[in-house]
Amino acid sequence: MTVEMVTPAWMHEQVTADQYATWTEEQCVGIEIVDGMVVVSPSASKRHNRLARLLANALDAAAGPEWNADTDFDVRLTDVPLNNRRPDVTVYRAETIDVSPTRPEHVLLVAEVVSPGSETTDRIVKADQYAKAGIPFYWRVEQAPTGAPLVYTYLLDPATGRYRNGEIFTGVVTTTAPFVVEVDLGQV
């Protein structure tokens, strides 16, 4: 006896911003919307989550009252086609804490922690999408098989609409842009 699987419509039809707005929080967990299509993300490892939390906590403490840093919520890059990304860490204007969806103009910095299976997406695709959306800073955290993680920082070049390379840190991030922050990601 065989079991036929019936795929739900959301797996093969584009989702609009209006449709997505009707979904429950539970329906939106663990997914992103890329060009209107649902992309399911696997659960992150404990190491991945800890790196994101350490980074978010340090950025939040350093950001001052004008900015908040949090993990794991949607940033609406475009409405048509719908593009919702869920950065591992987002620094956004504190005054927009109750504004939904979070838009690129609310965001100062996004960071992605690269995991097996997300290498191309985090290194190339998301960096390009965040730059095109006008998000000023992008940080990419590479998990080293042994030793401390590497953190690559990027700054948006408004003339080209692309990120240019910033500093690279091993384990301890000590930077002044977008504000003074120090975080030891080697303590994972």
Backbone hydrogen bonds in HBPLUS format (Angstrom, degrees):
<---DONOR---> <-ACCEPTOR-->    atom                        ^
c    i                          cat <-CA-CA->   ^        H-A-AA   ^      H-
h    n   atom  resd res      DA  || num        DHA   H-A  angle D-A-AA Bond
n    s   type  num  typ     dist DA aas  dist angle  dist       angle   num
A0011-MET N   A0008-PRO O   3.01 MM   3  5.75 162.9  2.04 121.4 127.0     1
A0012-HIS N   A0009-ALA O   3.01 MM   3  5.68 163.3  2.03 122.5 127.4     2
A0013-GLU N   A0009-ALA O   3.03 MM   4  5.90 116.9  2.45 157.7 173.9     3
A0015-VAL N   A0036-GLY O   2.59 MM  21  4.84 159.5  1.62 136.3 142.3     4
A0020-TYR N   A0016-THR O   2.93 MM   4  6.16 168.4  1.94 154.2 157.6     5
A0021-ALA N   A0017-ALA O   3.01 MM   4  6.15 146.4  2.13 142.2 150.7     6
A0022-THR N   A0019-GLN O   2.98 MM   3  5.48 149.8  2.07 111.3 120.3     7
A0023-TRP N   A0020-TYR O   3.07 MM   3  5.36 156.0  2.13 109.2 116.7     8
A0027-GLN N   A0024-THR O   3.07 MM   3  5.23 124.4  2.39  99.2 112.9     9
A0028-CYS N   A0025-GLU O   3.15 MM   3  5.19 133.8  2.38  96.5 109.0    10
A0041-SER N   A0030-GLY O   2.79 MM  11  5.31 175.9  1.79 152.0 152.8    11
A0032-GLU N   A0039-VAL O   2.89 MM   7  5.20 148.9  1.99 145.2 155.4    12
A0039-VAL N   A0032-GLU O   2.78 MM   7  5.20 163.1  1.81 165.0 162.8    13
A0033-ILE N   A0084-ASN O   3.02 MM  51  4.88 154.0  2.09 134.6 142.3    14
A0084-ASN N   A0033-ILE O   2.81 MM  51  4.88 143.0  1.95 129.6 141.9    15
A0034-VAL N   A0037-MET O   2.89 MM   3  5.25 160.7  1.92 153.1 151.3    16
A0037-MET N   A0034-VAL O   2.95 MM   3  5.25 165.3  1.98 116.6 118.7    17
A0036-GLY N   A0082-LEU O   2.80 MM  46  4.61 149.6  1.90 156.4 146.4    18
A0049-ASN N   A0045-SER O   3.00 MM   4  6.28 169.0  2.02 154.1 156.4    19
A0050-ARG N   A0046-LYS O   2.86 MM   4  6.02 155.4  1.92 148.6 155.6    20
A0051-LEU N   A0047-ARG O   2.95 MM   4  6.16 164.6  1.97 153.8 157.4    21
A0052-ALA N   A0048-HIS O   3.05 MM   4  6.32 164.8  2.07 153.6 157.6    22
A0053-ARG N   A0049-ASN O   2.89 MM   4  6.09 157.6  1.94 146.3 153.0    23
A0054-LEU N   A0050-ARG O   2.83 MM   4  6.02 168.3  1.84 158.8 161.3    24
A0055-LEU N   A0051-LEU O   3.02 MM   4  6.15 165.4  2.04 150.3 154.5    25
A0056-ALA N   A0052-ALA O   2.86 MM   4  6.03 163.6  1.89 149.6 154.8    26
A0057-ASN N   A0053-ARG O   2.84 MM   4  5.96 164.8  1.86 153.7 157.9    27
A0058-ALA N   A0054-LEU O   3.07 MM   4  6.23 161.4  2.10 147.1 151.8    28
A0059-LEU N   A0055-LEU O   2.93 MM   4  6.11 166.6  1.95 155.3 159.3    29
A0060-ASP N   A0056-ALA O   2.83 MM   4  5.90 158.9  1.87 150.1 156.4    30
A0061-ALA N   A0057-ASN O   3.00 MM   4  6.16 160.0  2.04 146.3 151.2    31
A0062-ALA N   A0058-ALA O   3.01 MM   4  6.16 149.4  2.11 144.5 152.9    32
A0063-ALA N   A0059-LEU O   2.89 MM   4  5.79 134.4  2.10 145.2 156.1    33
A0094-ALA N   A0066-GLU O   2.83 MM  28  5.27 174.7  1.83 126.5 128.4    34
A0068-ASN N   A0092-TYR O   2.83 MM  24  5.45 162.7  1.86 161.9 167.6    35
A0092-TYR N   A0068-ASN O   2.84 MM  24  5.45 150.2  1.93 152.5 161.8    36
A0070-ASP N   A0090-THR O   3.01 MM  20  5.57 156.5  2.07 151.8 155.6    37
A0090-THR N   A0070-ASP O   2.88 MM  20  5.57 158.6  1.93 161.0 166.7    38
A0075-VAL N   A0085-ARG O   2.72 MM  10  5.37 149.4  1.81 161.1 170.5    39
A0085-ARG N   A0075-VAL O   3.05 MM  10  5.37 164.2  2.08 151.8 149.2    40
A0076-ARG N   A0102-THR O   2.76 MM  26  5.92 155.9  1.82 172.3 177.8    41
A0077-LEU N   A0083-ASN O   2.78 MM   6  5.38 145.3  1.90 161.4 172.7    42
A0083-ASN N   A0078-THR O   2.99 MM   5  5.13 158.8  2.03 143.8 139.3    43
A0089-VAL N   A0111-ALA O   3.09 MM  22  4.99 146.9  2.21 145.4 144.2    44
A0111-ALA N   A0089-VAL O   2.88 MM  22  4.99 152.1  1.96 144.9 146.2    45
A0091-VAL N   A0109-LEU O   2.83 MM  18  5.07 168.4  1.84 155.6 156.2    46
A0108-LEU N   A0091-VAL O   2.82 MM  17  5.56 167.3  1.84 152.5 156.9    47
A0109-LEU N   A0091-VAL O   3.45 MM  18  5.07 163.3  2.48 130.0 133.3    48
A0093-ARG N   A0106-HIS O   2.81 MM  13  5.45 152.9  1.88 154.4 163.6    49
A0096-THR N   A0093-ARG O   2.99 MM   3  5.57 161.2  2.03 116.3 122.5    50
A0097-ILE N   A0094-ALA O   3.20 MM   3  5.58 153.5  2.28 123.6 121.5    51
A0099-VAL N   A0096-THR O   2.95 MM   3  4.97 162.1  1.98 109.9 115.8    52
A0106-HIS N   A0103-ARG O   2.88 MM   3  5.44 158.0  1.93 119.6 127.0    53
A0107-VAL N   A0104-PRO O   2.98 MM   3  5.13 153.7  2.05 108.2 116.6    54
A0137-PHE N   A0108-LEU O   3.07 MM  29  6.24 139.7  2.24 145.6 156.3    55
A0110-VAL N   A0137-PHE O   3.11 MM  27  6.50 151.0  2.20 143.1 148.6    56
A0139-TRP N   A0110-VAL O   2.94 MM  29  6.37 156.4  2.00 149.9 157.0    57
A0112-GLU N   A0139-TRP O   2.98 MM  27  6.51 150.4  2.07 155.0 161.6    58
A0141-VAL N   A0112-GLU O   2.82 MM  29  6.13 170.9  1.83 160.4 163.1    59
A0114-VAL N   A0141-VAL O   2.81 MM  27  5.99 163.0  1.84 164.0 168.9    60
A0118-SER N   A0115-SER O   2.86 MM   3  5.38 167.3  1.87 140.5 142.3    61
A0122-ASP N   A0118-SER O   2.82 MM   4  5.82 172.7  1.83 161.6 163.9    62
A0123-ARG N   A0119-GLU O   2.88 MM   4  5.84 159.6  1.92 151.8 158.4    63
A0124-ILE N   A0120-THR O   2.93 MM   4  5.56 155.9  1.99 141.1 147.1    64
A0125-VAL N   A0120-THR O   3.30 MM   5  6.67 156.6  2.36 145.4 150.9    65
A0126-LYS N   A0121-THR O   2.70 MM   5  5.74 178.5  1.70 166.4 166.7    66
A0128-ASP N   A0124-ILE O   3.02 MM   4  6.15 158.8  2.07 150.0 155.5    67
A0129-GLN N   A0125-VAL O   2.96 MM   4  6.27 161.8  1.99 153.0 158.3    68
A0130-TYR N   A0126-LYS O   2.78 MM   4  5.92 169.9  1.79 160.2 162.5    69
A0131-ALA N   A0127-ALA O   3.02 MM   4  6.10 157.1  2.08 143.1 149.7    70
A0132-LYS N   A0128-ASP O   2.95 MM   4  6.14 166.0  1.97 151.5 155.4    71
A0133-ALA N   A0129-GLN O   2.98 MM   4  6.15 139.8  2.15 141.7 152.6    72
A0135-ILE N   A0130-TYR O   3.14 MM   5  5.63 165.5  2.17 159.6 155.8    73
A0134-GLY N   A0131-ALA O   2.92 MM   3  5.10 149.9  2.01 104.4 114.2    74
A0156-LEU N   A0136-PRO O   2.80 MM  20  4.91 159.5  1.84 152.8 152.4    75
A0138-TYR N   A0154-TYR O   3.13 MM  16  5.08 162.3  2.17 130.7 135.1    76
A0154-TYR N   A0138-TYR O   2.78 MM  16  5.08 135.0  1.98 152.5 166.1    77
A0140-ARG N   A0152-TYR O   2.83 MM  12  5.13 160.9  1.87 150.3 157.0    78
A0152-TYR N   A0140-ARG O   2.84 MM  12  5.13 168.6  1.85 154.4 155.6    79
A0142-GLU N   A0150-LEU O   2.76 MM   8  5.10 164.2  1.78 157.7 162.0    80
A0150-LEU N   A0142-GLU O   2.97 MM   8  5.10 155.1  2.04 146.7 152.0    81
A0171-GLY N   A0149-PRO O   2.76 MM  22  5.21 155.3  1.82 170.3 173.2    82
A0151-VAL N   A0169-PHE O   2.79 MM  18  5.01 160.0  1.83 146.4 151.8    83
A0169-PHE N   A0151-VAL O   2.83 MM  18  5.01 159.7  1.87 142.8 149.8    84
A0153-THR N   A0167-GLU O   2.94 MM  14  5.45 155.0  2.00 165.9 173.0    85
A0166-GLY N   A0153-THR O   2.66 MM  13  4.87 135.5  1.85 161.3 147.2    86
A0155-LEU N   A0164-ARG O   3.06 MM   9  5.48 159.5  2.10 152.1 157.2    87
A0164-ARG N   A0155-LEU O   2.83 MM   9  5.48 164.0  1.86 148.3 151.2    88
A0157-ASP N   A0162-ARG O   2.84 MM   5  5.62 168.6  1.85 153.6 157.1    89
A0160-THR N   A0157-ASP O   3.15 MM   3  5.69 131.2  2.41 112.2 123.0    90
A0161-GLY N   A0157-ASP O   2.76 MM   4  5.65 145.0  1.88 159.5 171.0    91
A0172-VAL N   A0170-THR O   2.81 MM   2  5.76 135.6  2.01 110.4  96.5    92
A0185-LEU N   A0171-GLY O   2.70 MM  14  4.95 147.5  1.80 154.8 146.8    93
A0173-VAL N   A0183-VAL O   2.78 MM  10  5.23 161.8  1.81 159.3 159.0    94
A0183-VAL N   A0173-VAL O   2.92 MM  10  5.23 147.9  2.02 140.2 150.4    95
A0175-THR N   A0181-VAL O   3.06 MM   6  5.66 161.5  2.09 160.3 165.8    96
A0181-VAL N   A0175-THR O   2.95 MM   6  5.66 155.5  2.01 156.7 159.6    97
